């Protein structure tokens, strides 16, 4: 039986989900490529991508898609190791980090929302694009209108043009609505021009 890696073998990035970009919640691991995700993020991705790992597009077995294996070793390490809150720099055990975000004033001021993955269901249309059911999400439109007082920057979604997002809410919106949407890119524009255009289109300052 392989020896469990020591806590020193892990970096802080190992405790963040590559899908939601938050500290892992109920981490699960793929057998073939050994990538780790929040269980909820993984199952949502499986409903969309079918048989592929959300990170590397590696194969995922049918059993894993229905019942992914818990990364218990990582859960145990998260109970032992502490990391810095991304806003207040306070040292918090990783398994308690999400709970800390809910009460961290600096986190709330920066992101305007606590670190909770929304409940949503995504279906695919005939060409494979992702569509969110109007009745499947627990978000109310009013939640997007909070924390947009004068002087605070807001952003527009570059994919659907919905506006008035904080940075964190724009990330949550894209993860829930456009996670697997394929967007054509104009290769005639150089990288700097594309970046400048995206910034100009998405960044607004409330007057």
N, C-alpha and C positions, 0 to 999 in steps of 0.2 A: 504494500500500500504506500502510495507516494506521501512524502512528508508535507504537511501543510506549510506554505510559505510564511515566514515571519513577518511581523508588522513592518519591519524595515524595508521589505521588498516592495512595498506599495508607495506610490506617490499620491498626492492629493487629487490629481486628475482621475485616478482610478475609482474615485467615489462619486463621480458625476456622470449622469446618464447622457449619452451622445445625442439622444432624441430631444428631450426637454431641457437639457442643459442645467438641470438642477441636481442636488444631491440625491443619490439613488434611494428609491422607496421600494421595498420588497424586491431586491435585485435578483435577476435571473440571468443565466449564462447559456449561450449556444454551445452545443457539443463540438461542432466541427471547427469553428473559428474562435471559440472562447471569448466572444464579445459579451459584455454585460450591459443590461438595460433595466430600467424600472419595469416591473411586471406589466403594469398597465400600458406603458408605452410600447412594449414588445407585442402584446396581444393586439393592440390597435394597428400596429404596423403589419402584423401577419394578416389581418383582415384585408389589407390593401395590397401588399406585395406578394402574398401567396406563399411561396416556398423560399424566399430569399432573406438573408440577414439584412436588417435595416442599415447596417453600417458598411459592409463590404460586399453585399449581394451574394454571399456564399449560401449554399444549400442549407435548409432547415428541415428536419424530418417532420412527418405528419404528427407524430406524438408530441414533439416539442411545440408545434404550432398550437396544439390544444392544451398542453400541460407542460410549460417550460420548467426546466430544473432550477430550483432555488440555488443561488450562490451563497450557501450558508457560511462558507469560509470568509467571504467578504463581509457578510453581515456581522460575524463575530469580530472581525477586525474593526469595523465601524463602531462597535461598542467600546473598543479599547482606545482608538486613536481620536485625537482632536484636530480640528482645522480652524482656520481663521474665517470668521464671518466676512463675506465679500464687501461689506459696507462699514461695520463698526470695528472690525479686526479682533473682536472678542474670540477667545479660544473656546470652541464648543465641540463636544463629541459629535462625530459625523451622524450618528443615528438620531441625534436630537437637533440637527441643524435646521430642518424644515420647521420644526416647532419654534425654534428661536426666531426665524424670519417673521413669523406671525406677530411677534411682539417687539421686533427691532425697529425703532423709530427711523433710524438712518436707512434701513432697507426699504421701509414703507415710503419714505421721502424720495428715494432714488428710483424705485421701480413701481410704486403706486399700487402694488398688489402683493398679497402673500404668496408663498411658494406652494400653490396647490394646483395640481393638474386638473383641468376641467373635465367633466364627464361629457363625452361626445361620441357620436357614432358617425362613421363616414361610409358612404356607398359610392359605387363607381357607375358612371354612365356607360353608354355603349362603346365609347372610344377609350375608356380607361381613366378618364379624369375624375378627380375626387369631388364629390358633392356632399355637403353636410345637410342632413335632414333638418327642416325647420323646427320639428318637435323633439329632436334628439338631444339638443344642447341645453344645459342648465344655465347658460349665460343669458342675462337679460341685457338689452341694449343700453339700459341705464348704467350698467357697470362700466361701459366704455366712456361715459361722459363724466365720470368722477375724476377728481385730481387733475383737472385741466384749467386751473385758475390762471389768471393773467400773468404772463411772463414765463410760464412753463412751456417748454417745447413739446409739440405734438407731431405725429408722423402719419403719413398716408401709406396704406398697403400698396406696393408697386404692382401687385398681381390683380387685385379686384378694385382698387382705387377707394376702398373704404378708408375714412380718415378719422382723425381725433384720437389716435392711440398714444399712450406713453410707450417708452421703449420696451418695457417688459410685456405690455399688452399686445404690442405689435408682434413680438416673438410668439406669445401664446396663440394669437390669431393665426399666424402663418403655420404653426405646428398643427393646429386643429383643422384648418381649412385648406391649406395648400401643401401639406407635407410631402405628398407624392405627385404633385402636379408638375408636369414637364413644360417649361417655358422656353420658347425659341429665343435665340440670342443673335443679335446683329453682329456678325463677325467683321463687318466693315469698320466698326467703331473700335478704336484702340481702348485699352483698359482704362486709361485716365479719363477719357471722354465718357465712357460708360459710367464710371464712378461719379463723375461730376453731374451727369444727367440724373442719376438715381438720387443723389443728395438733393438736387434742386427740386425734384418732383415730390419727394417724400417728406422733406423737412419744412415745417411751418412754425412760426412763433405767434402765439395768441396775442392779440393786441388788447 
